Amino acid sequence: MARVLDAEYRGVYEDRTLRVGLFLYEWLEAKRAALAPNTWAGYRACIERDLVPAFGGMLLIDLRPKHIDAWVSTQLAAGRGPTTVHHAVAMLRNALNHAVRTWRLRYNPAKHSVPAKPRAAVRVCWTPDQAAAFLRHNAEHYADRLTDLFEVMLGTGMRRGEILALHWSDVHLMDRQLYIRWTLTAVNNGKIHLGEPKTEASRAWVSLSARVMAALHRQADLQMAAHPDGRLEGLVFTRPDGEPLRPQWVLDQVRKRSAELDLPKIGLHDLRHTAASIMIAAGIPLAVVSKTLRHANLAITVDLYGHLLKDSADEAVKALASALDQADARRGNVSREAGSTVRLAA
């Protein structure tokens, strides 16, 4: 009775039978509708691999910061990656925040236990010469559907999932544009899922260069030849049987073909970064680059690619110095004119 009255007074209803493991699974199921399938699968893998073995048998109300801090220290001492540990505890904190919001905990024991997020590794980007050599190598030695896929990726900066989910109905060759409407993900490289783009800003029109137009025309010719009725329908880039391309297979091909040229090893998403770095190196304003990549805001572009703006920074400080020099020169001219006026008056 005392516990019930205390709960009524504090507005917190602690379940003295609910264990951490069961709570985490309940929380994850409640999050399913709001998460992309691959993100949800990643959360579940983290719960099953890390959080349930560590805390699953404990009562939710008995979980304390010392338990979480001890687990973090043990994992780091055992050589677990700092990024992996950070993600696990950050997810636990989010789940426990839900417990606090739903009045099942008075406070979040993981609130101050999340280790600092490791600094992201610098992305490897190809130079324009390396990117051109890769595309040329594909055209000369493969001339397949991936040859055109890589041309479109590097020519537009599209994300992996966006280009694998691109439909002919969203390609407007006469207008030299395409529309990003879908994104493709593979959960554990198994079940293919077609969903909405990453953000609202991602759903937008993308302009097409002459090179990209040529690649899409080649794909159109291939698919029209394969269809007796000569219609373009379904996905732009597919397997021979019309099924979607597997992201892992496309990645394997990027690494295989780039290794043949002894190019730096990169991932599929790094083709997008390469496109961005080439645009910035060519002097395209960062706001235009941000719009082309369809980032939600300019700050994201600055965070990702600000380190590539060395020449722009040089030009900025030179412009600043020039402005100050001109101001000094104008002041000197005014002083000399004032001095001449005084002498004439005398």
ZIHU-V746026 format. One line per field, one symbol per residue. phi: phi as a letter, one per 30 degrees, with the letter a starting at -180 (. if undefined). burial: I if it has 24 or more other C-alpha atoms within 12 Angstrom, else O. Layout:
BEGIN
phi=???
burial=???
END
This chain:
BEGIN
phi=.dddddddddibcdddbdceededdddddddedccdeddddddddddddcddedbedddedcdbedddddddddddddjddedddedddddddddddddddcicbdbcdceccddeddddddddbddeddddddddddddcbhcddeddddddddbiddeddddcdcddcccddchbbcdcbbcbcdhhcddbcbddebddddadbdbddddedddddddddddddcediccaiddcbdediddddeddddededdddddchdedbcdddddddedddddddideddddddddiddadedddddbeddcedddddddddddddddddddddddddddddddddddd
burial=OOOOOOOOOOOOIIOOOIOIIOIIIOIIOOOOOOOIIIOIIIIIIIIOOIIIOIIIOIOIIIIIIOOIIOIIOOIOOOOOOIOIIIIIIIIIIIIIOIIIOOOIIIIIIIIOIIIOOOOOOOIIIIIOOIIIOIIOIIOOOOOIIIIIIIIIIIIIIIIIIIIIIIIIOIIOIOOOIIIIIIIIIIOOOOOIIIIIIIOOOIIIOIIIOOIIIOIIIIIIOIIOOOOOOOOIOIIIIIOOOOOIIIIOOIIOIIOOIIOOOOIIIIIIIIIIIIIIIIIIIOOOOIIOIIIIIIIOOOOOIOOIIIOIIOOOOOOOOOOOOOOOOOOOOOOOOOOOOOOOOOOOOO
END
